[in-house]
Amino acid sequence: MDNQPFSEVQEPIIVRHEAPPVLKHSGLGIASFILAIITIVLVVALIIVTAVIAKDELADIALAQGNLTEGQIKEFAPLLIVITLTFFGSVILSLIGAILGIVGLLQKNRKKLFAVMGTLLNSVGWIIIIILIVAGTFSNMM
């Protein structure tokens, strides 16, 4: 046994655990999610406005006279044009939102929550549109 005093002092081993880096949300994912919410609000508003118009105005005229005259169509044409353009605008917003969501999913070192939600919400609109087109096509064939 060696009774020598400690000649060499060993320094303690310090293990440092670095916290994982805090990931930021994807800006493109957030934009996709916001566009999805705007699209949903626009489509719901369009459905409500169209239902109110059809119920109150167009249905009464069609029932009373059997069909719409050219003058009656011209009376409602500006409103119908706005409804149609707003619908197509919401479809374009949904497409842009879906693309932004997909790009947000491909970003590295970013949280994917908003990108996933934006992509799903924007895609649901497109799936519904495709189903309606297919259903309309098949109903015309029968």
C-alpha positions as CSV (number, residue, x, y, z in Angstrom):
1,M,0.0,0.0,0.0
2,D,1.2,3.3,-0.9
3,N,0.5,6.0,1.7
4,Q,1.5,8.9,-0.4
5,P,-0.6,11.9,-0.3
6,F,-2.7,12.5,-3.4
7,S,-0.2,13.9,-5.8
8,E,-2.5,14.2,-8.7
9,V,-5.9,15.7,-8.2
10,Q,-8.4,14.5,-10.7
11,E,-10.8,17.1,-11.7
12,P,-14.5,16.0,-11.6
13,I,-16.1,15.0,-14.8
14,I,-18.9,17.4,-15.6
15,V,-21.5,16.2,-18.0
16,R,-23.5,18.9,-19.5
17,H,-26.8,18.1,-21.0
18,E,-27.7,20.8,-23.5
19,A,-31.4,21.5,-23.8
20,P,-32.7,20.6,-27.2
21,P,-33.1,23.7,-29.4
22,V,-36.4,25.3,-29.2
23,L,-38.1,25.0,-32.6
24,K,-40.1,27.8,-34.1
25,H,-43.4,27.3,-35.8
26,S,-43.2,27.3,-39.6
27,G,-44.2,30.7,-41.0
28,L,-45.5,29.0,-44.1
29,G,-47.5,26.6,-42.0
30,I,-49.1,29.5,-40.0
31,A,-49.9,31.2,-43.3
32,S,-51.5,28.0,-44.6
33,F,-53.6,27.6,-41.5
34,I,-54.8,31.3,-41.7
35,L,-55.7,30.8,-45.3
36,A,-57.6,27.7,-44.4
37,I,-59.6,29.6,-41.8
38,I,-60.3,32.4,-44.2
39,T,-61.5,30.0,-46.8
40,I,-63.8,28.2,-44.4
41,V,-65.3,31.5,-43.3
42,L,-65.8,32.6,-46.9
43,V,-67.5,29.4,-48.0
44,V,-69.8,29.3,-45.0
45,A,-70.7,32.9,-45.6
46,L,-71.4,32.2,-49.3
47,I,-73.6,29.2,-48.4
48,I,-75.6,31.4,-46.0
49,V,-75.9,34.3,-48.4
50,T,-76.9,32.0,-51.3
51,A,-79.4,30.2,-49.2
52,V,-81.0,33.4,-48.1
53,I,-81.2,34.8,-51.7
54,A,-82.6,31.6,-53.1
55,K,-85.2,31.3,-50.3
56,D,-86.4,34.9,-50.3
57,E,-86.0,36.3,-53.8
58,L,-85.3,33.8,-56.5
59,A,-87.6,31.0,-55.2
60,D,-90.6,33.4,-54.9
61,I,-90.1,34.8,-58.5
62,A,-89.7,31.3,-60.0
63,L,-92.7,29.9,-58.2
64,A,-94.9,32.9,-59.2
65,Q,-94.0,33.0,-62.8
66,G,-92.6,29.5,-63.6
67,N,-89.3,30.9,-64.7
68,L,-87.1,34.0,-64.5
69,T,-87.3,36.7,-67.1
70,E,-84.3,38.5,-68.5
71,G,-85.0,41.6,-66.4
72,Q,-85.2,39.5,-63.2
73,I,-81.9,37.8,-64.0
74,K,-80.3,41.2,-64.7
75,E,-81.6,42.4,-61.3
76,F,-79.7,39.6,-59.4
77,A,-76.7,39.3,-61.8
78,P,-74.3,41.6,-59.9
79,L,-75.0,39.7,-56.7
80,L,-74.6,36.4,-58.4
81,I,-71.4,37.5,-60.0
82,V,-70.0,38.6,-56.6
83,I,-71.0,35.2,-55.1
84,T,-69.3,33.3,-58.0
85,L,-66.1,35.4,-57.9
86,T,-65.9,35.0,-54.1
87,F,-66.3,31.2,-54.4
88,F,-63.5,31.0,-57.0
89,G,-61.4,33.3,-54.9
90,S,-61.9,31.0,-51.9
91,V,-60.9,28.0,-54.1
92,I,-57.7,29.8,-55.2
93,L,-56.9,30.7,-51.5
94,S,-57.4,27.1,-50.6
95,L,-55.0,26.0,-53.3
96,I,-52.4,28.5,-52.2
97,G,-52.9,27.5,-48.6
98,A,-52.4,23.8,-49.4
99,I,-49.2,24.6,-51.3
100,L,-47.9,26.7,-48.4
101,G,-48.8,23.9,-46.0
102,I,-46.9,21.3,-48.0
103,V,-43.9,23.6,-48.3
104,G,-44.1,24.2,-44.5
105,L,-44.1,20.4,-43.9
106,L,-40.8,20.2,-45.9
107,Q,-39.0,22.8,-43.8
108,K,-36.3,21.5,-41.5
109,N,-35.9,22.6,-37.9
110,R,-39.4,23.9,-37.6
111,K,-42.5,22.8,-35.8
112,K,-45.0,21.1,-38.1
113,L,-48.3,21.7,-36.2
114,F,-49.7,24.6,-38.2
115,A,-48.4,23.2,-41.5
116,V,-50.2,19.9,-40.9
117,M,-53.4,21.6,-39.8
118,G,-53.3,24.1,-42.8
119,T,-52.6,21.3,-45.3
120,L,-55.4,19.2,-43.9
121,L,-58.0,21.9,-43.8
122,N,-57.1,23.2,-47.2
123,S,-57.1,19.7,-48.7
124,V,-60.5,18.9,-47.2
125,G,-62.0,21.7,-49.3
126,W,-60.5,20.3,-52.4
127,I,-61.7,16.8,-51.6
128,I,-65.2,18.1,-51.1
129,I,-65.1,20.0,-54.4
130,I,-63.9,16.9,-56.3
131,I,-66.6,14.8,-54.7
132,L,-69.3,17.3,-55.7
133,I,-67.9,17.5,-59.3
134,V,-67.9,13.7,-59.5
135,A,-71.4,13.4,-58.0
136,G,-72.7,16.1,-60.4
137,T,-71.2,14.3,-63.4
138,F,-72.7,11.0,-62.5
139,S,-76.1,12.5,-61.7
140,N,-76.2,14.0,-65.2
141,M,-75.3,10.6,-66.8
142,M,-78.3,8.9,-65.3
